[in-house]
């Protein structure tokens, strides 16, 4: 059975709290696992969340600030310790290669797994698989940062009433899907487009074109909201978003489910993030993330 869900491992920004670990997010996408921004303590949070090293197929780092990358050393060593049987691919800003190298070889260990380095140097597609296309967009932060977007290919939804009207049933349905037409009946005559699901991960950034491109039409958007709206000037100075800004992006992009995360330790009441997001006019499903939360990707419309 395929599973598509977000497992939240940590939700703090620069300073963790007693209730919030540094960043860490696992996207389960059918049989694959994509780990985003493993901050310090991610390996332990994986244990608490029931996530194994074997679940990881890609590691995607937005930028090399510690709360988004210090957990790399432990995660990479755990992948090797557990002898993960498949290749693991790491994406990260190419400009931070020296930081990735230091974290990958922070201490001595035995390398048993093929870890492929696939650094990001510009906007564009990073990988295509049968289940998704992964792409990156540059963000606006004091150090080079990229957000990630995963898009499922469009498919076709067969319409039983139209199939019946044309007398197509049983094995002929599969044949029509494979060949595109059957006895003068085209696939368009008996089916409709089933749009693929879309997920985006947007971390430390000011408002910029990349934010909007990543969020466009997403079923599930995970986005930082480090500050509340009254501290917007601080957000701009430090390269971050407020709750209202993140929600406005989601509203304008037609996002179905918005997940706010990456909260500054200065705020003790998470409900205020939700209030400000709603005040910005976002009416879709809204989650203020907390550690170890699981968020399913919305079902297709």
N, C-alpha and C positions, 0 to 999 in steps of 0.2 A: 504493500500500500504506500503510495507516494505521500510525502509530508512536505508542506511548505510553511515554514514558520520562522520567526525571529526569536532567538534565545538571548535575552539581555544578561550579560555577565557583569557589567559595571556601568555606572551612570554619572560618576563624579567628573568634574573638570580637573584643574591643575592640582588641587588638594583633595585627597579622599577624606571621607568622614566615617564615623562609626557605622553608618548605615549604607554608605555608597562607596563601592570600590572604584578604582580607576577604570577607564573605558574597556570595553570588550563586548563584541556582538557576533553571534553566530547565526548565519542564515542557512537553514536547512532547505534545500531545493531538490526535491525528489531524493535521489541517491547521493547527492553531493552536499558538502558543507563548506561555506565560505566564512572565514573568520576575519572580522574587520577590527582594526585598531586595538591590538592586544596590549593594554597597559599593564603596569605592575600588578601582580597578583592574579593575572588571568588564569594561570594553570590551576590555582586553588579554586577559583570561581567555576572553572569547567567541571571540577570534581563535584562541587556542590550542586551544579545544574544537571549532572548526569551526562556531560559531554565528554567523549573519549578522544584521544589523539587520532584514533582511526576514523573519526568523523570528519577530519579536516582534509580538504582537497585544494583549497586556495587560501592564502593569507593576503589581505588587502590593507595596506597601511596608507592613510591619507597624508601624513606628514610626520616628521621626526621631532616632535615634542614628546617629552617623557611620558605624559599621561596617555599617549596614543601608541607608544612603541616599546617601552621598557620591558614589557612582558614577552617580547619576541625571543629573548635568550632562553627563557624557561620553556616556552612552547616548542621552539625548534629542538631543544634537547629532549623534550618529552616525546616528540615525534620519532626521534631516533632511538630513544630508550625502548619505546614500545614497538619498534620495528614495523612501522606502518607499511603495509604491503604495496601501496600505490604511490605514484608520483605526487608530490605536493608543489604547487607553484606559488611563488611570492611576488606580489606586485607592490611597488613603492616608488616614490619620486626618485628619478635617476640622480638628481642633484644631491640626494642624501645617501649615495652609495657607501661612503665611508662610515656612516652611522650603522647602516645595515650590516656591513662587514664586521664592525666591532661587536654588534649584538649577536650575530650568528656565531662568532668565535670568541665569545666573552670568557669562556673557561674551556678546559680540556674535556672532551667527550668523544665517544666513538660514533662516527657517521655511518649509519646503516641504511639511510633512506635517500632517494633521489630528490633533492630540493632544487627546483629550477628557479633561477632568478629571472624575472621578467619586469625590469624597471620601466617606469612610465616617464616619458619625456615630453609628451604633447597630448592634446585632446585626441580621442579616437578610440577605435575598437581594440581591445586587448586580447579577446579570445572569443571563438565561436564554437559552441558544442551543439549537439542535437537538442538540448533543453533550453539553451539561453545564449544570448550575446552579452558579453561584459564589455563595458566601455568606461572611459574616464573623462572627466572635465576638470580643467584647472579652476581653483578657487582663489579667494583673496585673503591672505593671511601673512603675517610677518615672515614666515618661512614658506617655501614652496609647498603647496598642498593641492591634492586632487580628490574629488569626490567620485563615487562609483555608481554605475547604473546597470542593472541587469534586466534584459528584455527577453521574454519568451517569444519564439516565432508565432506568427498568426497561424491558425489552423482552420478547419471547416467543421461546422456543426450540421450533421445530417438531420433532415426534417422528415419525420415518419409519415406525415400526411401526404407530402409530395412524393415520397418514395412509393407509397401505396397507390397514389393516383396514376403513377407510371408503371405500376405492376412490378416494381423492383424489390426483391427480397432475398433473404438467405445469402449465399456466397456471392451473388451478383452485386450486393452492396459493396463488399470489399473490392471486387473487380472494378467497379465504377470509381471508387476512391483511388485506386492505383493507376488506372488508365485515363481518367478524366472524362470519359464518355462511354456510353453503352447503348447500342441500338438507337442511336439518334438522340439520346438523352444526355445532356451535359451535367457535370458536377454542379454548376451554378443553378441548374433547374431544380435540384433537390436538396440544396444545402445553403448555408449562409456562412459568412466569415465569423470565426471565433477569435476575437482579439486576444493576443498573448498577454500574460500578466507582466506587470512592471514594478520593479523595486529600485529604490535609490537610497544611497547612504551619503549624507552631507554633514561633514564635521567642520572644524574650525574655519570660519570664513565670515567676511563681511558680505553684504548683498552684492551680487555680481551676476554677469550673464551665465556663468557656469551653474550657479544655484538654480536659476530658472530652467535651464536646459535639463538638468538632472531630474528636477521635480515634475516636469511636464507629463501629465496624464498618468501618474503613478497610482498603482493600487495600494502600495505601502511605501511611505516616505519616512525614513529615520533621519532626523535633523537636529542639530544642536540648537539649544536656546539657553545659552550660558547665563544671560542676564534678563531681568525684568525690564519692562519698557521705560521705567523712570531712570534707568541707568544706560540709556541708549548711547550716550556720549562715550561711556566707558567701553561699550561694545565696539563702537567704531574705532576707538583708539587701539584696542587690543586685537581687532580682527575677529569679532564674534557677532552673533545674532541675538536679538531679544525674542521673547515668546511671541510678541505681536508681529514682529517681522517674519518669523518662521511660519506663523499661521497665515499671514497674508500671502506669502509665497505659495503655500499649500492651497489656499482658496483660489488664487488666480490660475494655478496649474491644474485644477480639477482633481486634486488628490483625494482618494477615497478614505484612507486611514492614515492619520498623522501621528507619529510617535516623537514626542519631545524628549530630549535627553541632554547630557553634558551640563549639569547644573553647577553653578558657583556655590562654594561652601558658605557664602554670605547669606544664603536664603534658607530658612528653616521650614517654610511652609510650601510644599509642592502644589497645593490647590491653587495658589495664586497664578502659577503658570497656565493652568487650565482656564482660569477666569479671563486672563489677558488674551489668550488664544481665541476664546469665544468672542470676546469684545472686538477682536479684529475681523470678525465676520466669518470665521471658518465654521461650517455646519456639518462636516463629515465626521466620521468616527475619530475620536481623539483619545490618545493615551499619554499620560505623563509617566514616563518609564521609571521603574525601580529595579534594583538588582534581582536577578533570577526570575524575572517575568518572562512569560512566553506569549508571543503575539502571532496568531495565525495570519497568513497572507489572505486577504479577503477572497471569498469565492467569486468566480466569474459572474458578471451580471447576467 
